[in-house]
Amino acid sequence: MSRFIPLSIPNFEGNERKYVDDAIDQGWVSTGGAYITKLEEQMAGFLHVEKVAACQSGTSALHLSLLECNVQPGDMVIVPTLTFIAAVNPVHYQFAEPVFMDCDDSLCMDPVKLRKFCEKECHVEQKQLIHTASGKKIKAVIVVHVFGNLADMESIMDIAEEYHLKVIEDATEALGSHYTEGRFAGKYAGTIGDFGAYSFNGNKIITTGGGGAVTAKDAKTVAHMQYISTQAKDDPHYYIHNEVGYNYRMTNLQAALGVAQTEELPEFIKRKHSNYELYQKLFDGFELGKLLGFREGTYSNQWFYSLEIPMERVNGSLRDIITKLQERGVQTRAIWGLIHEQLPYQNAITYEMEKAPYYSKCILNFPSSTQITEDDIVYVVEQIKNVLML
């Protein structure tokens, strides 16, 4: 196989090497240094928020958010089942219980079912939502903006206010996505709810290798997350710790990479849009695959592209399709296995699962790197069409 088009790889066209070499030359390579502060300031400016804390991963950003929500052992947190498992595992870190919610056609959490669950399966006592059957407190809801597509935040925020839920936005795939219409016009993914988590993993729209960031409505809360992410050290000379802390701080080397990547972010989003438009043109009218769109009234970063395949009309399973495309030099993937079906969560509460099981079996993600060429895109579409028509 001479040609290979990867699914989603990092793009280092800017000052990455310059800034990383500078951090090395200065000797500041660990969890302290000017690049960490600069990245936090860049992110805060880009998102139009007061303060951002850089951390080790999107997962750690979510865990820090749950800590600030005071999620305790035995509490419940409402989560999507159609997402990467890292959105849910931090609930378990707190010895709390996830309640799995279905998606709508955006692939994001279904607000209609969320409201129905709160109305039918729960009640409010002293401004606290209680799961009626178990008597357990429901502290928060984690909303994932899947593949850069914004969830219906107007509906979700209304529900959260009515039922006293904290909202944690998992914006790990949605850096740069924002509303253009409605009451949240101009607001970015991760800045609408109480907390917003971001990921800079190697496949994300910008990367620090690993790494992530977190923000919150209250700048003092973000400062506290910075504090506990560095082992909650209270004295610069003596090792005094007045709280339990975590080793969740981003390194200066990672941040140096991130500063360069953030400089390129608007260009990366522009390319994502251009590539999506070409895919849209090439897939137009194709009966064996529908390119999924993005929510109206929003500007998405269009991080990942999804093809909905009518599996009853094609030969073989999604795994077969992925394998055949791999043999032709095109890397693709299925959407995630539903989390409530995974072994650690099979006994968890689920609510009216209908669309998530359907989409989990028919969504194909295909190459979306920012440096993909038009010729590559044409080749990808040709090979997908050829395989689906076999």
C-alpha positions in Angstrom: 0.0 0.0 0.0 1.8 3.2 -1.2 -0.8 5.7 -0.2 -2.1 6.3 3.3 -4.4 9.1 4.5 -4.7 9.2 8.3 -7.8 10.0 10.2 -6.7 13.1 12.2 -3.1 14.0 12.9 -1.4 17.1 14.3 -0.3 20.0 12.2 3.0 21.7 13.1 3.4 24.5 10.6 4.0 27.4 13.0 6.3 28.3 15.9 6.1 24.9 17.7 9.8 24.0 17.4 10.9 27.6 18.2 8.9 27.8 21.4 9.7 24.2 22.6 13.4 24.8 22.0 13.1 28.1 24.0 11.5 26.3 26.9 14.3 23.7 26.8 17.0 26.3 26.6 15.5 28.1 29.6 15.3 24.8 31.6 11.6 25.3 32.3 10.2 22.0 31.2 7.9 20.8 34.0 4.8 22.2 35.7 6.0 25.8 36.0 7.1 28.3 33.4 6.0 31.3 31.4 4.5 29.3 28.5 1.8 27.9 30.8 0.7 31.3 31.8 0.8 32.6 28.2 -1.3 29.7 27.0 -3.9 30.3 29.7 -4.0 34.0 28.8 -4.3 33.1 25.1 -7.2 30.7 25.8 -9.0 33.1 28.0 -8.7 35.8 25.3 -9.9 33.5 22.6 -12.9 32.2 24.6 -13.7 35.7 26.0 -13.6 34.5 29.6 -11.7 35.9 32.6 -9.6 32.9 33.5 -8.5 29.5 32.2 -6.4 26.8 33.9 -4.2 24.6 31.8 -4.1 21.0 33.0 -2.8 17.5 31.9 -5.8 16.3 29.9 -9.5 16.9 29.1 -10.2 14.1 31.5 -8.4 15.9 34.4 -10.4 19.1 33.4 -13.6 17.1 33.8 -12.5 15.7 37.1 -11.6 19.1 38.5 -15.0 20.3 37.4 -16.7 17.5 39.3 -14.7 18.3 42.4 -15.8 21.9 42.2 -19.4 20.7 41.9 -19.0 18.9 45.2 -19.9 15.5 43.7 -19.6 13.0 46.5 -19.6 9.2 46.8 -23.2 8.0 46.1 -24.2 11.1 44.2 -25.4 10.9 40.6 -24.3 12.7 37.5 -26.3 12.7 34.2 -24.0 11.8 31.2 -24.4 10.9 27.5 -23.8 7.3 26.4 -22.7 8.3 22.9 -19.3 9.8 23.7 -15.7 8.8 24.5 -15.6 7.0 27.8 -13.3 9.7 29.3 -16.3 12.0 29.6 -17.8 9.5 32.1 -14.9 7.9 34.0 -14.3 11.0 36.1 -17.7 10.4 37.7 -16.5 7.1 38.9 -13.3 8.7 40.2 -15.6 10.4 42.7 -17.3 7.1 43.5 -20.5 8.7 42.1 -22.9 7.0 39.7 -23.6 8.0 36.0 -27.1 8.1 34.7 -26.9 7.6 30.9 -29.0 9.7 28.6 -29.8 9.2 24.9 -28.7 11.5 22.1 -30.7 13.4 19.5 -29.9 13.7 15.8 -27.1 16.1 16.5 -25.3 13.2 18.3 -25.4 15.3 21.5 -27.5 14.8 24.6 -31.3 14.9 23.9 -32.7 17.8 26.0 -36.3 16.5 25.6 -35.4 13.2 27.3 -33.3 15.0 29.9 -36.3 17.1 30.9 -38.6 14.1 30.9 -36.2 12.2 33.1 -36.0 15.1 35.6 -39.8 15.4 35.6 -40.8 11.7 35.7 -38.0 10.0 37.5 -36.9 12.6 40.0 -38.2 15.3 42.4 -36.8 18.4 44.0 -36.2 18.7 47.8 -34.7 21.9 49.2 -33.3 22.9 45.8 -31.7 19.6 45.2 -32.7 17.1 42.4 -33.4 13.7 43.9 -33.6 10.4 42.0 -36.9 9.1 43.3 -36.3 5.4 43.1 -32.9 5.5 44.8 -33.1 8.6 46.9 -29.7 9.8 45.6 -28.8 13.3 44.8 -28.2 14.3 41.2 -25.5 17.0 41.3 -24.6 17.8 37.7 -25.0 17.0 34.0 -22.1 16.5 31.6 -22.9 17.7 28.1 -20.6 16.7 25.3 -20.4 18.8 22.1 -19.8 15.8 19.9 -17.3 16.3 17.0 -17.5 20.1 17.4 -21.3 20.2 17.0 -22.8 22.3 19.8 -25.5 20.7 21.9 -28.9 22.4 22.4 -27.6 24.6 25.2 -30.6 26.9 25.5 -32.8 24.0 26.4 -30.2 22.3 28.6 -29.5 25.4 30.6 -33.2 26.0 31.1 -33.5 22.5 32.5 -30.5 22.8 34.7 -31.8 26.1 36.2 -35.2 24.6 36.9 -33.8 21.4 38.5 -30.8 22.9 40.2 -28.1 21.0 38.2 -24.6 22.2 37.6 -23.7 22.0 33.9 -20.2 20.8 32.9 -19.6 21.3 29.2 -17.2 18.7 27.7 -15.9 20.9 24.9 -12.9 18.7 24.3 -13.8 18.4 20.6 -15.3 21.8 20.2 -12.7 24.5 20.8 -13.8 27.4 18.7 -17.4 26.3 18.2 -19.8 29.1 19.2 -23.4 30.2 18.9 -24.2 32.8 16.3 -27.9 33.2 17.1 -30.2 33.1 20.2 -29.5 34.2 23.7 -26.0 32.6 23.7 -24.9 34.4 20.4 -21.2 34.9 20.6 -20.7 32.4 23.4 -18.1 29.6 22.9 -18.5 26.0 23.7 -17.4 25.5 27.3 -18.3 29.0 28.4 -22.1 28.6 28.6 -22.4 26.2 31.5 -20.9 26.3 34.9 -17.7 24.6 33.7 -16.0 24.0 30.4 -13.4 21.3 29.7 -11.0 21.2 26.7 -8.6 18.7 25.3 -5.3 19.1 23.4 -4.8 15.5 22.6 -2.8 14.7 19.5 -5.9 14.3 17.3 -7.7 17.5 18.4 -7.9 20.7 16.5 -4.8 22.0 18.4 -2.5 19.8 20.4 0.0 20.0 23.2 0.7 16.2 22.9 -1.4 15.5 25.9 -2.9 18.3 27.9 -6.2 20.2 28.4 -7.7 23.2 30.0 -10.7 24.1 32.1 -12.7 27.3 32.7 -15.7 28.2 34.9 -18.1 31.1 35.3 -16.3 32.2 38.5 -12.6 33.1 38.1 -12.0 32.3 41.8 -13.2 28.7 41.0 -10.7 28.5 38.2 -8.0 29.7 40.5 -8.9 27.0 43.0 -8.7 24.4 40.2 -5.2 25.6 39.4 -4.4 25.3 43.1 -5.6 21.7 43.5 -4.1 20.7 40.2 -0.6 21.4 41.6 -1.0 19.2 44.7 -2.7 22.0 46.7 0.6 23.5 47.9 0.1 26.4 50.3 3.7 27.4 51.0 6.4 28.1 48.4 9.2 27.1 50.8 7.7 24.4 53.0 5.6 21.6 51.7 2.3 22.5 53.4 -0.9 21.2 51.9 -4.3 22.1 53.4 -6.3 20.2 50.8 -6.0 17.0 48.8 -4.4 17.9 45.5 -3.7 16.3 42.2 -0.8 16.1 39.7 -3.0 17.7 37.0 -0.9 20.7 36.0 0.2 21.1 32.4 4.0 21.1 31.7 5.8 24.1 30.3 7.0 22.0 27.3 3.4 21.1 26.5 2.3 24.7 26.9 5.1 25.9 24.6 3.6 23.7 21.9 0.1 24.9 22.8 1.1 28.6 22.4 2.2 28.0 18.9 -0.8 25.9 18.1 -3.2 28.5 19.4 -1.6 31.1 17.1 -2.7 28.8 14.2 -6.2 28.0 15.5 -8.2 30.4 13.3 -6.4 29.0 10.2 -7.0 25.4 11.3 -10.8 26.1 11.7 -10.8 27.8 8.3 -9.3 24.7 6.7 -11.7 22.4 8.5 -14.6 24.4 7.0 -13.0 24.4 3.5 -12.4 20.6 3.6 -15.9 20.0 4.9 -17.4 22.0 2.1 -15.5 19.9 -0.5 -16.6 16.6 1.2 -20.2 18.0 1.2 -20.0 18.7 -2.5 -18.5 15.2 -3.3 -21.0 13.3 -1.2 -24.0 15.3 -2.5 -26.7 12.9 -3.9 -24.8 9.7 -2.7 -27.5 7.4 -1.6 -25.3 5.1 0.6 -23.9 7.7 2.8 -25.2 11.0 4.3 -22.7 13.6 5.5 -24.0 14.9 8.9 -24.3 18.6 9.3 -23.9 21.0 12.2 -26.5 22.8 14.3 -28.2 25.8 12.8 -27.5 29.1 14.6 -23.9 28.0 15.4 -20.5 28.2 14.0 -18.8 24.9 14.5 -15.1 24.2 14.4 -16.1 21.2 12.3 -13.4 19.1 13.9 -14.6 15.7 12.8 -16.7 14.6 9.8 -19.4 11.9 10.0 -21.1 9.8 7.4 -24.4 8.1 8.3 -24.6 4.8 6.4 -27.8 2.9 5.8 -26.4 -0.4 6.9 -29.3 -2.4 5.7 -28.4 -1.4 2.1 -24.7 -2.2 2.2 -22.8 -5.5 2.4 -20.9 -6.3 5.6 -20.6 -4.7 8.9 -19.1 -1.3 9.8 -15.9 -3.2 10.8 -15.7 -4.7 7.4 -16.0 -1.3 5.8 -13.3 0.1 8.0 -11.0 -2.8 7.2 -11.5 -2.5 3.4 -10.9 1.2 3.5 -7.7 0.6 5.5 -6.5 -1.7 2.8 -7.1 1.1 0.3 -5.0 3.5 2.4 -7.9 5.4 4.0 -8.0 5.4 7.8 -11.5 5.6 9.2 -13.2 4.7 12.5 -16.6 3.9 13.9 -18.2 6.1 16.5 -17.7 4.9 20.1 -19.2 1.8 21.6 -22.0 3.0 23.9 -20.7 3.5 27.4 -23.7 2.0 29.2 -22.9 -1.3 27.4 -19.3 -1.3 28.5 -18.4 -3.7 31.3 -17.8 -1.1 34.0 -21.2 0.5 33.5 -23.6 -2.3 32.6 -25.5 -2.0 35.8 -25.9 1.8 35.6 -29.2 3.6 35.1 -30.1 4.3 31.5 -33.0 6.3 30.1 -35.0 5.7 26.9 -32.1 4.6 24.7 -33.3 4.9 21.0 -31.1 7.0 18.8 -27.7 6.3 20.4 -27.9 2.6 19.6 -28.8 3.4 16.0 -26.0 5.9 15.4 -23.4 3.7 17.1 -23.9 1.2 14.4 -24.0 3.4 11.3 -21.6 6.4 11.7 -18.3 6.3 9.9 -15.6 9.0 10.7 -13.1 9.7 7.9 -10.0 11.8 7.4 -10.3 15.4 8.7 -6.7 16.6 9.3 -6.1 20.2 8.6 -3.2 19.5 6.2 -5.2 17.0 4.0 -5.1 18.0 0.3 -8.0 18.4 -2.1 -6.6 15.4 -4.0 -6.6 13.4 -0.8 -10.2 14.3 -0.2 -11.2 13.3 -3.7 -9.4 10.0 -3.2 -11.1 9.4 0.2 -14.6 9.9 -1.2 -13.9 7.7 -4.2 -12.7 4.9 -2.0 -15.6 5.2 0.5 -18.1 5.1 -2.4 -16.4 2.2 -4.0 -16.4 0.1 -0.8 -20.0 0.9 0.0 -21.1 0.0 -3.5 -19.4 -3.4 -3.4 
